[in-house]
C-alpha cells in the first residue's frame, strides 16, 4: 500500500493500539494480517489512484495486541484550491460494533412489538 500515515486521531489509537508516534511514517500494513483481504485493499487503492474518487471496502485488520476487528476502510483524495490531489485521507470505522448495535436495535424493536401484541 503506497500511503504513509501522517497523522491519526485518538479514536484510531484506541482502535488499533498504536500511538501517533509509533505509526507515523508507516503504512497500513502495520494493522493488516493473515485474514486481511489484500485484493479488496488493492482494488480500493487502485480506484482512488486511477479515478481520483473516494472508495471503500470492508476488511479485517488487527490491533497492535493482535485483536482482529472488521472495519470499513474509506480512502479519498484531498485536493488543493487548484483541484490538484495533494494527500489522501483514510478513515477506519469499526463495523463489529455497528453490527452488534444493529442486532440489539432489532431485538429491542421485536421485544417491544411482542409486548404490545
NORMOZI-V767398 format. One record per residue. N is the residue number from 1. RES is the residue in one letter. SS is DSSP state (h for helix, s for strand, l for the rest). OMEGA is omega as a letter, one per 30 degrees, with the letter a starting at -180 (none if undefined). Layout:
# NORMOZI-V767398
N:RES:SS:OMEGA, N:RES:SS:OMEGA
This chain:
# NORMOZI-V767398
1:X:l:a, 2:X:l:a, 3:X:l:l, 4:X:l:l, 5:X:l:l, 6:X:l:a, 7:X:l:l, 8:X:l:l, 9:X:l:a, 10:X:h:l, 11:X:h:l, 12:X:h:l, 13:X:h:a, 14:X:h:a, 15:X:h:a, 16:X:h:l, 17:X:l:l, 18:X:l:l, 19:X:l:l, 20:X:h:a, 21:X:h:a, 22:X:h:a, 23:X:h:a, 24:X:l:l, 25:X:l:l, 26:X:l:l, 27:X:l:l, 28:X:h:l, 29:X:h:a, 30:X:h:l, 31:X:h:l, 32:X:l:a, 33:X:l:a, 34:X:l:a, 35:X:l:l, 36:X:l:a, 37:X:l:a, 38:X:h:l, 39:X:h:l, 40:X:h:l, 41:X:h:a, 42:X:h:l, 43:X:h:l, 44:X:h:l, 45:X:h:a, 46:X:h:l, 47:X:h:l, 48:X:h:a, 49:X:h:a, 50:X:h:a, 51:X:h:l, 52:X:l:l, 53:X:l:l, 54:X:l:l, 55:X:s:l, 56:X:s:l, 57:X:s:l, 58:X:s:a, 59:X:s:l, 60:X:s:l, 61:X:s:a, 62:X:s:l, 63:X:l:a, 64:X:l:a, 65:X:l:l, 66:X:l:l, 67:X:l:l, 68:X:s:l, 69:X:s:l, 70:X:s:a, 71:X:s:l, 72:X:s:l, 73:X:s:l, 74:X:s:l, 75:X:s:l, 76:X:s:l, 77:X:s:l, 78:X:s:a, 79:X:s:l, 80:X:l:a, 81:X:l:l, 82:X:l:a, 83:X:l:l, 84:X:l:l, 85:X:s:a, 86:X:s:a, 87:X:s:l, 88:X:s:l, 89:X:s:l, 90:X:s:l, 91:X:s:l, 92:X:s:l, 93:X:s:a, 94:X:s:a, 95:X:l:l, 96:X:h:a, 97:X:h:a, 98:X:h:l, 99:X:h:l, 100:X:h:a, 101:X:h:l, 102:X:h:l, 103:X:h:l, 104:X:h:l, 105:X:h:l, 106:X:h:a, 107:X:h:l, 108:X:h:a, 109:X:h:l, 110:X:h:l, 111:X:h:l, 112:X:h:a, 113:X:h:a, 114:X:h:a, 115:X:h:l, 116:X:h:a, 117:X:l:none
